[in-house]
Amino acid sequence: MKNKLKVYRAMRDYTQEALAQQLGVTRQTIVSIENGKYDPSIRLAFKIAALFQVKIEDVFTPEK
């Protein structure tokens, strides 16, 4: 799954560590999501979208 997490994180000036703390996950989880090595659970995807006040589809898009 493709994602724009790094873009949204940069728009808020969050470090990976700060975002991880806000979401209750590790920094490594954020790194893995940003690098496309890990797809978040639906619960985590909702938390991310809510934090940035956008739809899940704005952050995550399925690969074709």
Biopython code that builds the backbone (N, CA, C, O; Angstrom):
import numpy as np
from Bio.PDB.StructureBuilder import StructureBuilder

atoms = [
    (1, "MET", "N", (0.843, -1.163, 0.000)),
    (1, "MET", "CA", (0.000, 0.000, 0.000)),
    (1, "MET", "C", (0.896, 1.237, 0.000)),
    (1, "MET", "O", (1.868, 1.316, 0.751)),
    (2, "LYS", "N", (0.557, 2.184, -0.842)),
    (2, "LYS", "CA", (1.303, 3.436, -0.874)),
    (2, "LYS", "C", (0.753, 4.356, 0.217)),
    (2, "LYS", "O", (-0.408, 4.249, 0.612)),
    (3, "ASN", "N", (1.604, 5.254, 0.692)),
    (3, "ASN", "CA", (1.127, 6.183, 1.704)),
    (3, "ASN", "C", (1.841, 7.524, 1.600)),
    (3, "ASN", "O", (2.918, 7.642, 1.017)),
    (4, "LYS", "N", (1.209, 8.514, 2.180)),
    (4, "LYS", "CA", (1.748, 9.877, 2.220)),
    (4, "LYS", "C", (2.030, 10.286, 3.660)),
    (4, "LYS", "O", (1.977, 11.469, 3.999)),
    (5, "LEU", "N", (2.327, 9.319, 4.491)),
    (5, "LEU", "CA", (2.535, 9.606, 5.898)),
    (5, "LEU", "C", (3.680, 10.587, 6.110)),
    (5, "LEU", "O", (3.577, 11.495, 6.934)),
    (6, "LYS", "N", (4.753, 10.412, 5.383)),
    (6, "LYS", "CA", (5.908, 11.306, 5.524)),
    (6, "LYS", "C", (5.533, 12.737, 5.162)),
    (6, "LYS", "O", (5.989, 13.683, 5.804)),
    (7, "VAL", "N", (4.710, 12.894, 4.142)),
    (7, "VAL", "CA", (4.263, 14.228, 3.714)),
    (7, "VAL", "C", (3.429, 14.882, 4.806)),
    (7, "VAL", "O", (3.666, 16.034, 5.171)),
    (8, "TYR", "N", (2.455, 14.146, 5.325)),
    (8, "TYR", "CA", (1.602, 14.697, 6.382)),
    (8, "TYR", "C", (2.403, 14.973, 7.648)),
    (8, "TYR", "O", (2.157, 15.961, 8.340)),
    (9, "ARG", "N", (3.347, 14.113, 7.946)),
    (9, "ARG", "CA", (4.200, 14.322, 9.122)),
    (9, "ARG", "C", (5.023, 15.595, 8.965)),
    (9, "ARG", "O", (5.160, 16.369, 9.912)),
    (10, "ALA", "N", (5.568, 15.812, 7.775)),
    (10, "ALA", "CA", (6.371, 17.008, 7.515)),
    (10, "ALA", "C", (5.516, 18.277, 7.579)),
    (10, "ALA", "O", (5.979, 19.321, 8.041)),
    (11, "MET", "N", (4.273, 18.182, 7.115)),
    (11, "MET", "CA", (3.386, 19.352, 7.150)),
    (11, "MET", "C", (3.132, 19.811, 8.590)),
    (11, "MET", "O", (2.931, 21.000, 8.838)),
    (12, "ARG", "N", (3.142, 18.882, 9.519)),
    (12, "ARG", "CA", (2.918, 19.211, 10.936)),
    (12, "ARG", "C", (4.230, 19.394, 11.695)),
    (12, "ARG", "O", (4.227, 19.680, 12.892)),
    (13, "ASP", "N", (5.347, 19.227, 10.995)),
    (13, "ASP", "CA", (6.662, 19.361, 11.615)),
    (13, "ASP", "C", (6.880, 18.347, 12.736)),
    (13, "ASP", "O", (7.538, 18.651, 13.730)),
    (14, "TYR", "N", (6.328, 17.145, 12.577)),
    (14, "TYR", "CA", (6.513, 16.078, 13.546)),
    (14, "TYR", "C", (7.754, 15.278, 13.192)),
    (14, "TYR", "O", (8.007, 15.004, 12.018)),
    (15, "THR", "N", (8.517, 14.907, 14.186)),
    (15, "THR", "CA", (9.570, 13.915, 13.967)),
    (15, "THR", "C", (8.892, 12.547, 13.960)),
    (15, "THR", "O", (7.733, 12.417, 14.356)),
    (16, "GLN", "N", (9.615, 11.545, 13.514)),
    (16, "GLN", "CA", (9.059, 10.192, 13.557)),
    (16, "GLN", "C", (8.770, 9.798, 15.001)),
    (16, "GLN", "O", (7.757, 9.158, 15.284)),
    (17, "GLU", "N", (9.646, 10.175, 15.899)),
    (17, "GLU", "CA", (9.463, 9.848, 17.320)),
    (17, "GLU", "C", (8.230, 10.540, 17.894)),
    (17, "GLU", "O", (7.459, 9.922, 18.628)),
    (18, "ALA", "N", (8.039, 11.814, 17.565)),
    (18, "ALA", "CA", (6.883, 12.557, 18.080)),
    (18, "ALA", "C", (5.579, 11.961, 17.561)),
    (18, "ALA", "O", (4.611, 11.826, 18.309)),
    (19, "LEU", "N", (5.556, 11.608, 16.282)),
    (19, "LEU", "CA", (4.356, 10.996, 15.710)),
    (19, "LEU", "C", (4.086, 9.648, 16.365)),
    (19, "LEU", "O", (2.943, 9.326, 16.688)),
    (20, "ALA", "N", (5.130, 8.870, 16.557)),
    (20, "ALA", "CA", (4.983, 7.558, 17.192)),
    (20, "ALA", "C", (4.379, 7.706, 18.589)),
    (20, "ALA", "O", (3.485, 6.947, 18.962)),
    (21, "GLN", "N", (4.859, 8.669, 19.350)),
    (21, "GLN", "CA", (4.334, 8.896, 20.695)),
    (21, "GLN", "C", (2.862, 9.293, 20.652)),
    (21, "GLN", "O", (2.070, 8.828, 21.471)),
    (22, "GLN", "N", (2.495, 10.145, 19.709)),
    (22, "GLN", "CA", (1.101, 10.575, 19.573)),
    (22, "GLN", "C", (0.185, 9.390, 19.266)),
    (22, "GLN", "O", (-0.961, 9.348, 19.714)),
    (23, "LEU", "N", (0.699, 8.435, 18.501)),
    (23, "LEU", "CA", (-0.108, 7.294, 18.059)),
    (23, "LEU", "C", (0.018, 6.080, 18.979)),
    (23, "LEU", "O", (-0.736, 5.117, 18.844)),
    (24, "GLY", "N", (0.963, 6.125, 19.907)),
    (24, "GLY", "CA", (1.143, 5.004, 20.814)),
    (24, "GLY", "C", (1.833, 3.812, 20.175)),
    (24, "GLY", "O", (1.550, 2.662, 20.512)),
    (25, "VAL", "N", (2.745, 4.096, 19.247)),
    (25, "VAL", "CA", (3.522, 3.038, 18.586)),
    (25, "VAL", "C", (5.005, 3.388, 18.687)),
    (25, "VAL", "O", (5.362, 4.436, 19.226)),
    (26, "THR", "N", (5.860, 2.523, 18.174)),
    (26, "THR", "CA", (7.295, 2.802, 18.194)),
    (26, "THR", "C", (7.691, 3.618, 16.965)),
    (26, "THR", "O", (6.978, 3.662, 15.962)),
    (27, "ARG", "N", (8.856, 4.263, 17.080)),
    (27, "ARG", "CA", (9.383, 5.007, 15.936)),
    (27, "ARG", "C", (9.630, 4.059, 14.770)),
    (27, "ARG", "O", (9.438, 4.433, 13.613)),
    (28, "GLN", "N", (10.056, 2.830, 15.071)),
    (28, "GLN", "CA", (10.324, 1.847, 14.020)),
    (28, "GLN", "C", (9.055, 1.529, 13.233)),
    (28, "GLN", "O", (9.122, 1.274, 12.030)),
    (29, "THR", "N", (7.911, 1.543, 13.893)),
    (29, "THR", "CA", (6.644, 1.319, 13.194)),
    (29, "THR", "C", (6.410, 2.432, 12.175)),
    (29, "THR", "O", (6.001, 2.166, 11.044)),
    (30, "ILE", "N", (6.666, 3.668, 12.572)),
    (30, "ILE", "CA", (6.494, 4.808, 11.659)),
    (30, "ILE", "C", (7.460, 4.687, 10.483)),
    (30, "ILE", "O", (7.072, 4.905, 9.335)),
    (31, "VAL", "N", (8.711, 4.341, 10.764)),
    (31, "VAL", "CA", (9.710, 4.156, 9.702)),
    (31, "VAL", "C", (9.242, 3.088, 8.720)),
    (31, "VAL", "O", (9.314, 3.280, 7.506)),
    (32, "SER", "N", (8.767, 1.971, 9.244)),
    (32, "SER", "CA", (8.329, 0.861, 8.387)),
    (32, "SER", "C", (7.117, 1.235, 7.542)),
    (32, "SER", "O", (7.035, 0.854, 6.374)),
    (33, "ILE", "N", (6.182, 1.973, 8.118)),
    (33, "ILE", "CA", (5.010, 2.412, 7.340)),
    (33, "ILE", "C", (5.452, 3.357, 6.235)),
    (33, "ILE", "O", (5.056, 3.197, 5.080)),
    (34, "GLU", "N", (6.278, 4.349, 6.589)),
    (34, "GLU", "CA", (6.732, 5.325, 5.591)),
    (34, "GLU", "C", (7.498, 4.668, 4.450)),
    (34, "GLU", "O", (7.405, 5.106, 3.303)),
    (35, "ASN", "N", (8.251, 3.621, 4.760)),
    (35, "ASN", "CA", (9.038, 2.933, 3.732)),
    (35, "ASN", "C", (8.263, 1.861, 2.987)),
    (35, "ASN", "O", (8.811, 1.186, 2.115)),
    (36, "GLY", "N", (6.987, 1.702, 3.326)),
    (36, "GLY", "CA", (6.158, 0.728, 2.635)),
    (36, "GLY", "C", (6.438, -0.716, 3.024)),
    (36, "GLY", "O", (6.032, -1.637, 2.316)),
    (37, "LYS", "N", (7.126, -0.923, 4.139)),
    (37, "LYS", "CA", (7.449, -2.280, 4.580)),
    (37, "LYS", "C", (6.389, -2.845, 5.513)),
    (37, "LYS", "O", (6.387, -4.040, 5.806)),
    (38, "TYR", "N", (5.487, -1.986, 5.980)),
    (38, "TYR", "CA", (4.470, -2.414, 6.934)),
    (38, "TYR", "C", (3.183, -1.659, 6.640)),
    (38, "TYR", "O", (3.184, -0.432, 6.537)),
    (39, "ASP", "N", (2.094, -2.389, 6.507)),
    (39, "ASP", "CA", (0.779, -1.773, 6.356)),
    (39, "ASP", "C", (0.138, -1.720, 7.740)),
    (39, "ASP", "O", (0.055, -2.741, 8.422)),
    (40, "PRO", "N", (-0.314, -0.544, 8.157)),
    (40, "PRO", "CA", (-0.888, -0.433, 9.495)),
    (40, "PRO", "C", (-2.217, -1.173, 9.611)),
    (40, "PRO", "O", (-2.899, -1.416, 8.616)),
    (41, "SER", "N", (-2.564, -1.521, 10.830)),
    (41, "SER", "CA", (-3.883, -2.095, 11.070)),
    (41, "SER", "C", (-4.924, -1.033, 10.745)),
    (41, "SER", "O", (-4.605, 0.154, 10.676)),
    (42, "ILE", "N", (-6.150, -1.451, 10.548)),
    (42, "ILE", "CA", (-7.209, -0.496, 10.244)),
    (42, "ILE", "C", (-7.379, 0.481, 11.400)),
    (42, "ILE", "O", (-7.649, 1.663, 11.186)),
    (43, "ARG", "N", (-7.222, -0.007, 12.610)),
    (43, "ARG", "CA", (-7.327, 0.858, 13.797)),
    (43, "ARG", "C", (-6.250, 1.942, 13.789)),
    (43, "ARG", "O", (-6.535, 3.110, 14.056)),
    (44, "LEU", "N", (-5.018, 1.551, 13.482)),
    (44, "LEU", "CA", (-3.925, 2.520, 13.424)),
    (44, "LEU", "C", (-4.127, 3.483, 12.261)),
    (44, "LEU", "O", (-3.852, 4.676, 12.397)),
    (45, "ALA", "N", (-4.596, 2.995, 11.131)),
    (45, "ALA", "CA", (-4.857, 3.861, 9.978)),
    (45, "ALA", "C", (-5.907, 4.919, 10.328)),
    (45, "ALA", "O", (-5.775, 6.078, 9.935)),
    (46, "PHE", "N", (-6.947, 4.522, 11.066)),
    (46, "PHE", "CA", (-7.959, 5.485, 11.509)),
    (46, "PHE", "C", (-7.355, 6.513, 12.460)),
    (46, "PHE", "O", (-7.678, 7.697, 12.375)),
    (47, "LYS", "N", (-6.479, 6.070, 13.369)),
    (47, "LYS", "CA", (-5.839, 6.992, 14.306)),
    (47, "LYS", "C", (-4.980, 8.013, 13.563)),
    (47, "LYS", "O", (-4.975, 9.197, 13.899)),
    (48, "ILE", "N", (-4.255, 7.538, 12.551)),
    (48, "ILE", "CA", (-3.402, 8.431, 11.760)),
    (48, "ILE", "C", (-4.258, 9.458, 11.032)),
    (48, "ILE", "O", (-3.967, 10.654, 11.071)),
    (49, "ALA", "N", (-5.306, 8.997, 10.374)),
    (49, "ALA", "CA", (-6.192, 9.904, 9.637)),
    (49, "ALA", "C", (-6.837, 10.919, 10.579)),
    (49, "ALA", "O", (-6.932, 12.100, 10.246)),
    (50, "ALA", "N", (-7.276, 10.469, 11.742)),
    (50, "ALA", "CA", (-7.906, 11.374, 12.708)),
    (50, "ALA", "C", (-6.913, 12.413, 13.212)),
    (50, "ALA", "O", (-7.261, 13.583, 13.367)),
    (51, "LEU", "N", (-5.688, 11.993, 13.467)),
    (51, "LEU", "CA", (-4.662, 12.920, 13.949)),
    (51, "LEU", "C", (-4.428, 14.052, 12.947)),
    (51, "LEU", "O", (-4.284, 15.213, 13.332)),
    (52, "PHE", "N", (-4.391, 13.704, 11.657)),
    (52, "PHE", "CA", (-4.143, 14.705, 10.620)),
    (52, "PHE", "C", (-5.434, 15.332, 10.089)),
    (52, "PHE", "O", (-5.393, 16.201, 9.218)),
    (53, "GLN", "N", (-6.573, 14.891, 10.614)),
    (53, "GLN", "CA", (-7.890, 15.406, 10.242)),
    (53, "GLN", "C", (-8.154, 15.275, 8.734)),
    (53, "GLN", "O", (-8.601, 16.211, 8.071)),
    (54, "VAL", "N", (-7.859, 14.081, 8.229)),
    (54, "VAL", "CA", (-8.103, 13.762, 6.821)),
    (54, "VAL", "C", (-8.754, 12.387, 6.738)),
    (54, "VAL", "O", (-8.872, 11.691, 7.746)),
    (55, "LYS", "N", (-9.175, 12.000, 5.548)),
    (55, "LYS", "CA", (-9.717, 10.658, 5.327)),
    (55, "LYS", "C", (-8.562, 9.667, 5.201)),
    (55, "LYS", "O", (-7.457, 10.030, 4.799)),
    (56, "ILE", "N", (-8.835, 8.428, 5.546)),
    (56, "ILE", "CA", (-7.810, 7.389, 5.410)),
    (56, "ILE", "C", (-7.287, 7.355, 3.973)),
    (56, "ILE", "O", (-6.091, 7.179, 3.744)),
    (57, "GLU", "N", (-8.193, 7.526, 3.013)),
    (57, "GLU", "CA", (-7.803, 7.460, 1.596)),
    (57, "GLU", "C", (-6.849, 8.574, 1.211)),
    (57, "GLU", "O", (-6.131, 8.452, 0.218)),
    (58, "ASP", "N", (-6.823, 9.667, 1.982)),
    (58, "ASP", "CA", (-5.880, 10.749, 1.707)),
    (58, "ASP", "C", (-4.450, 10.364, 2.086)),
    (58, "ASP", "O", (-3.487, 10.862, 1.504)),
    (59, "VAL", "N", (-4.326, 9.473, 3.066)),
    (59, "VAL", "CA", (-3.005, 9.053, 3.533)),
    (59, "VAL", "C", (-2.567, 7.752, 2.876)),
    (59, "VAL", "O", (-1.410, 7.605, 2.483)),
    (60, "PHE", "N", (-3.502, 6.804, 2.759)),
    (60, "PHE", "CA", (-3.171, 5.468, 2.249)),
    (60, "PHE", "C", (-3.938, 5.165, 0.973)),
    (60, "PHE", "O", (-5.148, 5.383, 0.897)),
    (61, "THR", "N", (-3.227, 4.661, -0.030)),
    (61, "THR", "CA", (-3.878, 4.241, -1.268)),
    (61, "THR", "C", (-3.358, 2.861, -1.664)),
    (61, "THR", "O", (-2.159, 2.596, -1.578)),
    (62, "PRO", "N", (-4.262, 1.984, -2.099)),
    (62, "PRO", "CA", (-3.800, 0.652, -2.510)),
    (62, "PRO", "C", (-2.951, 0.730, -3.781)),
    (62, "PRO", "O", (-3.192, 1.565, -4.652)),
    (63, "GLU", "N", (-1.967, -0.144, -3.869)),
    (63, "GLU", "CA", (-1.153, -0.205, -5.084)),
    (63, "GLU", "C", (-1.929, -0.936, -6.155)),
    (63, "GLU", "O", (-2.685, -1.863, -5.864)),
    (64, "LYS", "N", (-1.743, -0.523, -7.387)),
    (64, "LYS", "CA", (-2.491, -1.119, -8.494)),
    (64, "LYS", "C", (-1.835, -2.374, -8.975)),
    (64, "LYS", "O", (-2.329, -3.011, -9.905)),
]
sb = StructureBuilder()
sb.init_structure("model")
sb.init_model(0)
sb.init_chain("A")
sb.init_seg("    ")
for serial, (resi, resn, name, xyz) in enumerate(atoms, 1):
    if name == "N":
        sb.init_residue(resn, " ", resi, " ")
    sb.init_atom(name, np.array(xyz, "f"), 0.0, 1.0, " ", f" {name:<3s}", serial, name[0])
structure = sb.get_structure()
